Amino acid sequence: MSEAMSVQTTPALTLIRALGVVSAVCGLIIVGTYEGTLPAADANRRIATERAVFKVLPQAKSIVEYAVLPEGGIAPAKGGGEGGGGLKFYAAYDEAGKLAGVAAEGAAKGYADTVRVMFGYEVTCQCVVGIGVVSMRETPGIGDKITTDKDFLANFKALDVKLTADMKALANEVKVVKHGTKSQPWQIDAISGATITSRAVGKGINDTAKALLPQLVPNLEKLKVKS
């Protein structure tokens, strides 16, 4: 009886062992590939981010990464240390080393996937002065009009993101309105036929501005001259 059971179970055990070995080898290959390509992927993301910052703040010649601290305030971003885990933003400087503006990323769910945009913030007007797409998978010819539609892009020449007098919140939340109905400087005129993607851009900017600006604006002196 035991010999019969041994004959019957051996093929199954052999198969299980073989699958285990294959799984282990595949796991090692995946981990090795990930670790091997991670530096290149990080470098590509950094380059893409820098390009987006320079696009929305074309007067900038250099940038320094900062972060909002968990306890409030801002500090230079350092992996794993001070300023390592908070909301990131970029202080941009001109040729003379003076602050030319601030750039930050906003993200929200679009029609197909998350729409990520970089927006430039101008200190003097307390307004958004440009946007650039970091990543998106919206429908070609429809959702991707946020990068080409002149009327839509005009919303971001001076989009109002001023704070309240106590600097603790946005005076007016950024809102996307039906195409052709914009009446306030904090509103975004949506693209006809691409309202969902337009709303994703607006929500991404609004959510980041709400979290960032009450911490940034009271601490602008820390950014005025490149350290």
N, C-alpha and C positions, 0 to 999 in steps of 0.2 A: 504494500500500500504506500509506504513512504517513498519507495523508488518511483512509483507512478506519479506521485505528487511532485517529486523532484523534477521529473522529466517535463511535467506540465508547466511548472512555474519558472523554470530556467529561462525560456525565451522571453517571458515578461520581465524578469529581473534584468536580463541582458539589455532589453530595450530601454528600461528605465535608467539603467546606468549610462547607456549611450546618450540618451537625451540629456541626462545631467551633465555629462562631459561637454556636449555640444552647447548647452545653455551657458555653462561656465566660460567656455571659450568665446562665445558670442558676447557675453557680458564684458569680458576683458577687452575684446576688440572695440566695443562701443565706448567703454570708459577711456581706453587709450586714445581713440580717435577724438573724443570730446576734449580731453586734456591737451592733446596735441594741437587742436585747432582753436582752443580757447583764446590764446594770446592774439592770434590773427583776427578772430571775431571781435575781441575787445578793441583792437586797434581800428578796425573798420567802423565800429560804432562810434568811437571817439572822433574819427575823421568826419563821419556823417553829421555828428552833433556840432562840431566846429563849423562846418560849412553852413549848417542851418542858422547858427548864431550870426555868422558874418552876412548871411543873406538878409536877415531881418534887421540887422544893425550895420549897414554897409560902411558907415564911418569908422567902425571899430578896426583896430589893427592887432589887438591882442585880447585874450580873455582869461579870467581867473574863475575857477569853479568855487562856489560857496554852497552852504546848506543852512536851512533853518534848524536850529537846535531844538531838541525835545522840550527843554525847559523854557524856550522862547529866545528870541534874538537870532543873530546870524554869526557864522564863522567860516573860515576857509574849509572846504570839504577835504577830509582826510579819511581814507579807508580804515574803518575799524576804530577810529579815534574821534576827536572832537569834530563835530559836523559830519560824522560819517554816515548817520542813518536817517537824516531828515530830508525834507523836500529840497532838491537841488535847483540851483539857478546859476547864471553866469553873468559876472560883471564884465562889461566890455569897455576897453580903453582906447583912446585915440593915440596918434603918434606922440603926443606930448605926455602920455601917461595919465590923462584926465578921464574921468568917467564919461563914456559916450552913451551909456544906456545899460539896461539889464535885459537878459533874455531868459525865458523859462519855458518849460514844456507843459502843454495841456493835453489831456487825453479823455475821450469819451466814446461810447459805443455808437457806431454809425450804422449804415444799412447792412453791410456785409461783415464788418469786423471793427475793432477799435481804431479810431482815427487819432493819430498823434501829430500835434502841430507844435512848432516852436514859435513863440511870439516875442516881439521886442517891446520893451517898456521904456518910455522916455520920461525922465524924472521931472523936467520942467513943466510939461503939460499934464503929467499924471495920466498918460494915455498909452494905449497900444498903437504902435506905429508900423507894424508889419507882421506878416505871418509867413511861415514856410512849413511844408509838410515833412514830417520826420518819417512816418510810415502810414500806409493805409491800403485797403484792398477793396475800395469802392468800385462800383460798376464803371468800366471805361466809357467815356463819352457822356456820363451823367454825374456821378459822384465826384469824379476827378476834375470837374469844372472848378472846384474850389482853388485850384492852382492856376487857372487860366482866365476865369470870368472877371473882366475888368470892373464891372459894377460891384461884384462881391468883394474883390480885393480892395476896392475903395472904402469899404467899411472900416478898414484897418489903417487908414492914414492918420486917424486921431480918434480911436475908440475910447470913450471916457471910462476910466476905472479909478476915479478919485475915491478917496476914503472919507468917512464921516469926520467931523471936527475932532473927535477923540481918537481918531486913527485906529479904531478897533474893528472896523468892517467897511465893506464897500458902501459908498453912498447910494449907489444904484447897481443892482445886479445886471450883468451883461445878459441881454435877452435877444433871441432870434425871432424876428417877426415876419409875417407874410410878405412875399416879394412886393415891393412898391409901397409899403406902408410905414417905413421907418420915419419917425418924427423926433427921436431923441438921440443924443450923441452916444449913449450907452447901448443902443439897439443895433442889431445886425440885420440887414436886409437879406433874406434868404434867396437862394438861387431857385428859380421856378423849375420844378421837376426834380430838384435835389434837396428838398427840405430836410430830410433826415440827416444827410451829411452836413448840411449847413448848421443844423442844431447841434451836432456832435462837436463841431468847431467852437461854437458859442459856449456850450457847456464846459468843454475842456478849458477854455480860457477863463471862464467865470470861476470854476472850481479852484484852479491854481491861483488866480488872483485873490480869491477870498482867503486862501491859506497863506499865501506869500506876502502880500503887500502890507498887512498890519504888522508883520515882523520886519519887513524890509525898510519901509519908509521912515520909521523912527530911528533907524540905524544907518541912514545913508552916509553919514560922516565917515563911517568905517570904510566906505567904498570910494570916496571922492577922488583919491589919488592911489594909483597902483602901488601896492606894497612890494 
